[in-house]
Amino acid sequence: MCTLEKQLRKQPTHIQEHYYDLCRKLEVGIGLRELGAKQIERFKRGARRFSVRLSKSHRMVVLITRRGPIPEWIGTHQEYDKWLVAK
C-alpha cells in the first residue's frame, strides 16, 4: 500500500469523499485553478505541484506532469505546514 493510500485511510469519511470527488473532477479535465488550487512549486520540464483545500481543516497536494495529475499527499493544515518544511 502506498503512502497516500495510508494517509487517506486515516482521514475522516467526509475528507475521503472530498478527495475522490476532486480526483473525478481532475480525470474529466477540470483544471486545478478552477478548483481553487494554488501553485506551490515548479520543476524543470514543466511539472508543477499544487495545493488544494479539501475542507477548513484538510489539504491535498497534487503533482501535475505531462502524464496528468498525480495526487501526492493528503492531511490536515498543520500536517501540510510540516510537509512543506520537510520538502
KEGU-379586 format. One record per atom (N, C-alpha, C, O): residue number from 1; residue in one letter; atom name; x, y, z. Coordinates in steps of 0.2 Angstrom, whole numbers, plus 2048, in hexadecimal, padded with zeros to 3 digits. Atoms other than C-alpha are relative to their C-alpha. Layout:
% KEGU-379586
(NUM; 'A'; 'CA'; (X; Y; Z))
...
This chain:
% KEGU-379586
(1; 'M'; 'N'; (804; 7FA; 800))
(1; 'M'; 'CA'; (800; 800; 800))
(1; 'M'; 'C'; (804; 806; 800))
(1; 'M'; 'O'; (809; 807; 804))
(2; 'C'; 'N'; (7FC; 7FA; 801))
(2; 'C'; 'CA'; (807; 811; 7FB))
(2; 'C'; 'C'; (7FF; 805; 806))
(2; 'C'; 'O'; (7FA; 804; 809))
(3; 'T'; 'N'; (801; 7FB; 7FB))
(3; 'T'; 'CA'; (809; 81F; 807))
(3; 'T'; 'C'; (7FA; 804; 800))
(3; 'T'; 'O'; (7F7; 805; 805))
(4; 'L'; 'N'; (806; 7FC; 801))
(4; 'L'; 'CA'; (7FB; 829; 800))
(4; 'L'; 'C'; (7FA; 7FC; 802))
(4; 'L'; 'O'; (7F5; 7FF; 805))
(5; 'E'; 'N'; (805; 804; 7FE))
(5; 'E'; 'CA'; (7EF; 81B; 802))
(5; 'E'; 'C'; (800; 7FF; 808))
(5; 'E'; 'O'; (7FA; 7FF; 80B))
(6; 'K'; 'N'; (7FF; 801; 7F8))
(6; 'K'; 'CA'; (7F5; 819; 815))
(6; 'K'; 'C'; (7FD; 807; 803))
(6; 'K'; 'O'; (7F9; 807; 807))
(7; 'Q'; 'N'; (802; 7F9; 7FE))
(7; 'Q'; 'CA'; (7F2; 82C; 817))
(7; 'Q'; 'C'; (7F9; 801; 7FF))
(7; 'Q'; 'O'; (7F5; 803; 804))
(8; 'L'; 'N'; (807; 800; 802))
(8; 'L'; 'CA'; (7E1; 82B; 80F))
(8; 'L'; 'C'; (7FC; 7FC; 805))
(8; 'L'; 'O'; (7F6; 7FF; 807))
(9; 'R'; 'N'; (804; 804; 7FC))
(9; 'R'; 'CA'; (7DB; 81D; 81A))
(9; 'R'; 'C'; (7FF; 803; 807))
(9; 'R'; 'O'; (7FB; 801; 80B))
(10; 'K'; 'N'; (800; 7FD; 7F9))
(10; 'K'; 'CA'; (7DF; 827; 82A))
(10; 'K'; 'C'; (7FB; 806; 800))
(10; 'K'; 'O'; (7FA; 808; 806))
(11; 'Q'; 'N'; (804; 7FA; 800))
(11; 'Q'; 'CA'; (7D4; 835; 824))
(11; 'Q'; 'C'; (7F9; 7FF; 802))
(11; 'Q'; 'O'; (7F6; 7F9; 801))
(12; 'P'; 'N'; (807; 801; 7FF))
(12; 'P'; 'CA'; (7C2; 838; 829))
(12; 'P'; 'C'; (7FC; 7FE; 7FA))
(12; 'P'; 'O'; (7FF; 800; 7F4))
(13; 'T'; 'N'; (804; 802; 806))
(13; 'T'; 'CA'; (7B5; 831; 81D))
(13; 'T'; 'C'; (7FE; 806; 7FB))
(13; 'T'; 'O'; (7FF; 805; 7F5))
(14; 'H'; 'N'; (802; 7FA; 804))
(14; 'H'; 'CA'; (7AF; 842; 817))
(14; 'H'; 'C'; (807; 803; 7FC))
(14; 'H'; 'O'; (806; 805; 7F6))
(15; 'I'; 'N'; (7F9; 7FE; 804))
(15; 'I'; 'CA'; (7C2; 846; 812))
(15; 'I'; 'C'; (801; 7FB; 7FB))
(15; 'I'; 'O'; (803; 7FD; 7F5))
(16; 'Q'; 'N'; (7FF; 805; 805))
(16; 'Q'; 'CA'; (7C3; 836; 809))
(16; 'Q'; 'C'; (7FC; 801; 7FA))
(16; 'Q'; 'O'; (7FE; 801; 7F4))
(17; 'E'; 'N'; (804; 7FF; 805))
(17; 'E'; 'CA'; (7B4; 83A; 7FF))
(17; 'E'; 'C'; (802; 807; 7FC))
(17; 'E'; 'O'; (801; 807; 7F6))
(18; 'H'; 'N'; (7FD; 7FA; 804))
(18; 'H'; 'CA'; (7BB; 84C; 7FB))
(18; 'H'; 'C'; (805; 7FE; 7FC))
(18; 'H'; 'O'; (806; 800; 7F6))
(19; 'Y'; 'N'; (7FA; 802; 804))
(19; 'Y'; 'CA'; (7CB; 844; 7F5))
(19; 'Y'; 'C'; (7FE; 7FC; 7FA))
(19; 'Y'; 'O'; (800; 7FE; 7F4))
(20; 'Y'; 'N'; (802; 804; 806))
(20; 'Y'; 'CA'; (7C2; 837; 7E9))
(20; 'Y'; 'C'; (7FC; 805; 7FC))
(20; 'Y'; 'O'; (7FD; 804; 7F6))
(21; 'D'; 'N'; (803; 7FC; 804))
(21; 'D'; 'CA'; (7B7; 845; 7E3))
(21; 'D'; 'C'; (805; 805; 7FC))
(21; 'D'; 'O'; (804; 806; 7F6))
(22; 'L'; 'N'; (7FB; 7FC; 804))
(22; 'L'; 'CA'; (7C6; 850; 7DF))
(22; 'L'; 'C'; (803; 7FC; 7FB))
(22; 'L'; 'O'; (805; 7FF; 7F5))
(23; 'C'; 'N'; (7FD; 804; 805))
(23; 'C'; 'CA'; (7CE; 842; 7D6))
(23; 'C'; 'C'; (7FC; 7FF; 7FA))
(23; 'C'; 'O'; (7FF; 7FF; 7F5))
(24; 'R'; 'N'; (805; 801; 806))
(24; 'R'; 'CA'; (7BF; 83F; 7CB))
(24; 'R'; 'C'; (800; 806; 7FC))
(24; 'R'; 'O'; (800; 806; 7F6))
(25; 'K'; 'N'; (800; 7FA; 803))
(25; 'K'; 'CA'; (7BF; 851; 7C7))
(25; 'K'; 'C'; (806; 801; 7FC))
(25; 'K'; 'O'; (806; 803; 7F6))
(26; 'L'; 'N'; (7FA; 7FF; 804))
(26; 'L'; 'CA'; (7D1; 851; 7C2))
(26; 'L'; 'C'; (800; 7FB; 7FA))
(26; 'L'; 'O'; (803; 7FC; 7F5))
(27; 'E'; 'N'; (800; 805; 806))
(27; 'E'; 'CA'; (7CE; 841; 7B7))
(27; 'E'; 'C'; (7FC; 802; 7FA))
(27; 'E'; 'O'; (7FE; 801; 7F5))
(28; 'V'; 'N'; (804; 7FD; 806))
(28; 'V'; 'CA'; (7C1; 84A; 7AD))
(28; 'V'; 'C'; (803; 806; 7FD))
(28; 'V'; 'O'; (800; 809; 7F9))
(29; 'G'; 'N'; (7FC; 7FA; 803))
(29; 'G'; 'CA'; (7CD; 859; 7AA))
(29; 'G'; 'C'; (7FE; 806; 803))
(29; 'G'; 'O'; (800; 80B; 801))
(30; 'I'; 'N'; (801; 7F9; 7FD))
(30; 'I'; 'CA'; (7C7; 866; 7B6))
(30; 'I'; 'C'; (807; 802; 803))
(30; 'I'; 'O'; (80A; 7FE; 807))
(31; 'G'; 'N'; (7FA; 7FE; 7FE))
(31; 'G'; 'CA'; (7D6; 870; 7BA))
(31; 'G'; 'C'; (801; 802; 807))
(31; 'G'; 'O'; (7FC; 803; 80B))
(32; 'L'; 'N'; (7FF; 7FF; 7F9))
(32; 'L'; 'CA'; (7DE; 872; 7CB))
(32; 'L'; 'C'; (7FE; 807; 802))
(32; 'L'; 'O'; (7FC; 809; 808))
(33; 'R'; 'N'; (801; 7F9; 7FE))
(33; 'R'; 'CA'; (7DD; 885; 7CB))
(33; 'R'; 'C'; (7F8; 801; 800))
(33; 'R'; 'O'; (7F6; 805; 804))
(34; 'E'; 'N'; (807; 800; 7FF))
(34; 'E'; 'CA'; (7CA; 883; 7C8))
(34; 'E'; 'C'; (7FD; 7FE; 806))
(34; 'E'; 'O'; (7F8; 7FF; 809))
(35; 'L'; 'N'; (802; 803; 7F9))
(35; 'L'; 'CA'; (7C9; 879; 7D8))
(35; 'L'; 'C'; (803; 804; 806))
(35; 'L'; 'O'; (803; 801; 80B))
(36; 'G'; 'N'; (7FD; 7FC; 7FA))
(36; 'G'; 'CA'; (7D2; 887; 7E2))
(36; 'G'; 'C'; (807; 7FE; 802))
(36; 'G'; 'O'; (809; 800; 807))
(37; 'A'; 'N'; (7FA; 802; 7FE))
(37; 'A'; 'CA'; (7E3; 87F; 7E2))
(37; 'A'; 'C'; (805; 805; 7FF))
(37; 'A'; 'O'; (804; 80A; 7FB))
(38; 'K'; 'N'; (7FB; 7FB; 801))
(38; 'K'; 'CA'; (7F3; 889; 7E4))
(38; 'K'; 'C'; (807; 7FC; 7FE))
(38; 'K'; 'O'; (808; 7F7; 801))
(39; 'Q'; 'N'; (7FA; 803; 802))
(39; 'Q'; 'CA'; (804; 885; 7DC))
(39; 'Q'; 'C'; (805; 801; 806))
(39; 'Q'; 'O'; (806; 806; 808))
(40; 'I'; 'N'; (7FB; 7FF; 7FB))
(40; 'I'; 'CA'; (811; 881; 7E9))
(40; 'I'; 'C'; (807; 7FF; 7FE))
(40; 'I'; 'O'; (80C; 800; 801))
(41; 'E'; 'N'; (7F9; 802; 802))
(41; 'E'; 'CA'; (820; 87B; 7DF))
(41; 'E'; 'C'; (800; 7FF; 7F8))
(41; 'E'; 'O'; (7FB; 7FC; 7F5))
(42; 'R'; 'N'; (7FF; 801; 807))
(42; 'R'; 'CA'; (826; 87A; 7CD))
(42; 'R'; 'C'; (807; 7FC; 7FE))
(42; 'R'; 'O'; (80C; 7FE; 801))
(43; 'F'; 'N'; (7FA; 803; 801))
(43; 'F'; 'CA'; (832; 86E; 7C6))
(43; 'F'; 'C'; (803; 800; 7F9))
(43; 'F'; 'O'; (7FF; 803; 7F4))
(44; 'K'; 'N'; (7FE; 800; 807))
(44; 'K'; 'CA'; (83D; 86C; 7B6))
(44; 'K'; 'C'; (7FC; 7FB; 7FC))
(44; 'K'; 'O'; (7F8; 7F7; 7FF))
(45; 'R'; 'N'; (804; 804; 805))
(45; 'R'; 'CA'; (834; 864; 7A7))
(45; 'R'; 'C'; (7F9; 801; 801))
(45; 'R'; 'O'; (7F5; 7FD; 7FF))
(46; 'G'; 'N'; (807; 7FE; 800))
(46; 'G'; 'CA'; (824; 86C; 7AC))
(46; 'G'; 'C'; (7FB; 7FD; 806))
(46; 'G'; 'O'; (7F6; 7FF; 806))
(47; 'A'; 'N'; (804; 803; 7FB))
(47; 'A'; 'CA'; (81E; 862; 7BB))
(47; 'A'; 'C'; (7FF; 806; 805))
(47; 'A'; 'O'; (803; 80A; 807))
(48; 'R'; 'N'; (802; 7FB; 7FB))
(48; 'R'; 'CA'; (815; 86C; 7C8))
(48; 'R'; 'C'; (7FC; 7FD; 806))
(48; 'R'; 'O'; (7F9; 7F8; 805))
(49; 'R'; 'N'; (803; 803; 7FA))
(49; 'R'; 'CA'; (80F; 869; 7DA))
(49; 'R'; 'C'; (7FB; 805; 802))
(49; 'R'; 'O'; (7FC; 80B; 803))
(50; 'F'; 'N'; (806; 7FC; 7FE))
(50; 'F'; 'CA'; (7FE; 870; 7E0))
(50; 'F'; 'C'; (7FD; 7FE; 807))
(50; 'F'; 'O'; (7FE; 7F8; 808))
(51; 'S'; 'N'; (803; 802; 7FA))
(51; 'S'; 'CA'; (7F6; 871; 7F1))
(51; 'S'; 'C'; (7F8; 802; 7FF))
(51; 'S'; 'O'; (7F7; 807; 7FD))
(52; 'V'; 'N'; (807; 7FF; 801))
(52; 'V'; 'CA'; (7E3; 86F; 7F1))
(52; 'V'; 'C'; (7FC; 7FF; 807))
(52; 'V'; 'O'; (7FE; 7FA; 80B))
(53; 'R'; 'N'; (803; 801; 7FA))
(53; 'R'; 'CA'; (7D8; 872; 800))
(53; 'R'; 'C'; (7FA; 7FC; 7FF))
(53; 'R'; 'O'; (7F5; 7FD; 7FB))
(54; 'L'; 'N'; (805; 805; 800))
(54; 'L'; 'CA'; (7CC; 864; 804))
(54; 'L'; 'C'; (7FA; 802; 804))
(54; 'L'; 'O'; (7F4; 801; 803))
(55; 'S'; 'N'; (804; 7FE; 7FB))
(55; 'S'; 'CA'; (7C4; 86B; 813))
(55; 'S'; 'C'; (803; 806; 804))
(55; 'S'; 'O'; (809; 808; 803))
(56; 'K'; 'N'; (7FD; 7FB; 7FB))
(56; 'K'; 'CA'; (7C7; 878; 821))
(56; 'K'; 'C'; (806; 7FD; 803))
(56; 'K'; 'O'; (80A; 801; 805))
(57; 'S'; 'N'; (7FA; 803; 7FC))
(57; 'S'; 'CA'; (7D3; 86C; 829))
(57; 'S'; 'C'; (804; 7FB; 7FC))
(57; 'S'; 'O'; (809; 7F9; 7FE))
(58; 'H'; 'N'; (7FC; 805; 803))
(58; 'H'; 'CA'; (7DA; 861; 81B))
(58; 'H'; 'C'; (802; 803; 7F9))
(58; 'H'; 'O'; (7FE; 807; 7F6))
(59; 'R'; 'N'; (7FD; 7FE; 807))
(59; 'R'; 'CA'; (7E5; 864; 80B))
(59; 'R'; 'C'; (802; 7FA; 7FC))
(59; 'R'; 'O'; (804; 7F4; 7FF))
(60; 'M'; 'N'; (7FD; 805; 804))
(60; 'M'; 'CA'; (7EB; 859; 7FD))
(60; 'M'; 'C'; (805; 803; 7FB))
(60; 'M'; 'O'; (804; 809; 7F9))
(61; 'V'; 'N'; (7FB; 7FE; 805))
(61; 'V'; 'CA'; (7FA; 85B; 7F2))
(61; 'V'; 'C'; (800; 7FC; 7FA))
(61; 'V'; 'O'; (800; 7F5; 7FA))
(62; 'V'; 'N'; (800; 804; 806))
(62; 'V'; 'CA'; (7FA; 856; 7E0))
(62; 'V'; 'C'; (806; 802; 7FB))
(62; 'V'; 'O'; (807; 808; 7FB))
(63; 'L'; 'N'; (7FB; 7FF; 804))
(63; 'L'; 'CA'; (808; 855; 7D4))
(63; 'L'; 'C'; (7FE; 7FF; 7F9))
(63; 'L'; 'O'; (7FB; 7FA; 7F7))
(64; 'I'; 'N'; (802; 800; 807))
(64; 'I'; 'CA'; (805; 859; 7C2))
(64; 'I'; 'C'; (806; 7FF; 7FB))
(64; 'I'; 'O'; (80A; 803; 7FB))
(65; 'T'; 'N'; (7FA; 802; 804))
(65; 'T'; 'CA'; (810; 851; 7B5))
(65; 'T'; 'C'; (7FD; 7FF; 7F9))
(65; 'T'; 'O'; (7F7; 801; 7F8))
(66; 'R'; 'N'; (802; 801; 807))
(66; 'R'; 'CA'; (80F; 84E; 7A2))
(66; 'R'; 'C'; (7FB; 7FA; 800))
(66; 'R'; 'O'; (7F7; 7FA; 7FB))
(67; 'R'; 'N'; (804; 805; 800))
(67; 'R'; 'CA'; (806; 83E; 7A6))
(67; 'R'; 'C'; (7F9; 801; 803))
(67; 'R'; 'O'; (7F4; 7FE; 803))
(68; 'G'; 'N'; (806; 7FE; 7FD))
(68; 'G'; 'CA'; (7F8; 847; 7B0))
(68; 'G'; 'C'; (801; 801; 807))
(68; 'G'; 'O'; (807; 801; 80A))
(69; 'P'; 'N'; (800; 7FE; 7F9))
(69; 'P'; 'CA'; (7F4; 84B; 7C2))
(69; 'P'; 'C'; (801; 7F9; 804))
(69; 'P'; 'O'; (7FE; 7F4; 803))
(70; 'I'; 'N'; (7FF; 805; 7FB))
(70; 'I'; 'CA'; (7FB; 840; 7D0))
(70; 'I'; 'C'; (7FF; 802; 807))
(70; 'I'; 'O'; (803; 806; 809))
(71; 'P'; 'N'; (801; 7FF; 7F9))
(71; 'P'; 'CA'; (7F4; 841; 7E1))
(71; 'P'; 'C'; (806; 7FE; 804))
(71; 'P'; 'O'; (809; 7F8; 804))
(72; 'E'; 'N'; (7FA; 801; 7FC))
(72; 'E'; 'CA'; (803; 842; 7ED))
(72; 'E'; 'C'; (800; 7FF; 807))
(72; 'E'; 'O'; (804; 7FB; 80A))
(73; 'W'; 'N'; (800; 7FF; 7F8))
(73; 'W'; 'CA'; (7FF; 846; 7FF))
(73; 'W'; 'C'; (7F9; 802; 802))
(73; 'W'; 'O'; (7F5; 806; 7FE))
(74; 'I'; 'N'; (807; 7FE; 7FD))
(74; 'I'; 'CA'; (7EF; 848; 80A))
(74; 'I'; 'C'; (801; 801; 807))
(74; 'I'; 'O'; (804; 7FC; 80A))
(75; 'G'; 'N'; (7FF; 800; 7F8))
(75; 'G'; 'CA'; (7EE; 84E; 81C))
(75; 'G'; 'C'; (7FD; 807; 802))
(75; 'G'; 'O'; (7FA; 80B; 7FE))
(76; 'T'; 'N'; (803; 7FA; 7FD))
(76; 'T'; 'CA'; (7E9; 85C; 828))
(76; 'T'; 'C'; (805; 806; 7FE))
(76; 'T'; 'O'; (80A; 805; 7FB))
(77; 'H'; 'N'; (7FC; 7FA; 801))
(77; 'H'; 'CA'; (7EF; 86E; 826))
(77; 'H'; 'C'; (807; 800; 804))
(77; 'H'; 'O'; (80C; 803; 801))
(78; 'Q'; 'N'; (7FA; 800; 7FC))
(78; 'Q'; 'CA'; (7FB; 86C; 834))
(78; 'Q'; 'C'; (805; 7FB; 7FD))
(78; 'Q'; 'O'; (80B; 7FC; 7FD))
(79; 'E'; 'N'; (7FC; 805; 803))
(79; 'E'; 'CA'; (802; 85C; 82C))
(79; 'E'; 'C'; (803; 803; 7F9))
(79; 'E'; 'O'; (809; 802; 7F8))
(80; 'Y'; 'N'; (7FE; 7FD; 807))
(80; 'Y'; 'CA'; (803; 866; 81B))
(80; 'Y'; 'C'; (806; 805; 802))
(80; 'Y'; 'O'; (80B; 805; 7FE))
(81; 'D'; 'N'; (7FB; 7FC; 7FE))
(81; 'D'; 'CA'; (80E; 873; 824))
(81; 'D'; 'C'; (807; 7FD; 801))
(81; 'D'; 'O'; (80C; 7FF; 7FF))
(82; 'K'; 'N'; (7FA; 804; 7FF))
(82; 'K'; 'CA'; (81A; 866; 82A))
(82; 'K'; 'C'; (803; 7FD; 7FA))
(82; 'K'; 'O'; (809; 7FC; 7F9))
(83; 'W'; 'N'; (7FE; 803; 806))
(83; 'W'; 'CA'; (81A; 85D; 819))
(83; 'W'; 'C'; (804; 805; 7FC))
(83; 'W'; 'O'; (809; 804; 7F9))
(84; 'L'; 'N'; (7FD; 7FB; 803))
(84; 'L'; 'CA'; (81F; 86E; 811))
(84; 'L'; 'C'; (807; 801; 802))
(84; 'L'; 'O'; (80C; 802; 7FE))
(85; 'V'; 'N'; (7F9; 7FF; 7FD))
(85; 'V'; 'CA'; (82E; 870; 81C))
(85; 'V'; 'C'; (804; 7FA; 7FE))
(85; 'V'; 'O'; (80A; 7FB; 7FD))
(86; 'A'; 'N'; (7FC; 806; 802))
(86; 'A'; 'CA'; (833; 85E; 819))
(86; 'A'; 'C'; (802; 800; 7F9))
(86; 'A'; 'O'; (808; 7FD; 7F7))
(87; 'K'; 'N'; (7FE; 800; 807))
(87; 'K'; 'CA'; (833; 860; 806))
(87; 'K'; 'C'; (805; 805; 7FF))
(87; 'K'; 'O'; (807; 806; 7F9))
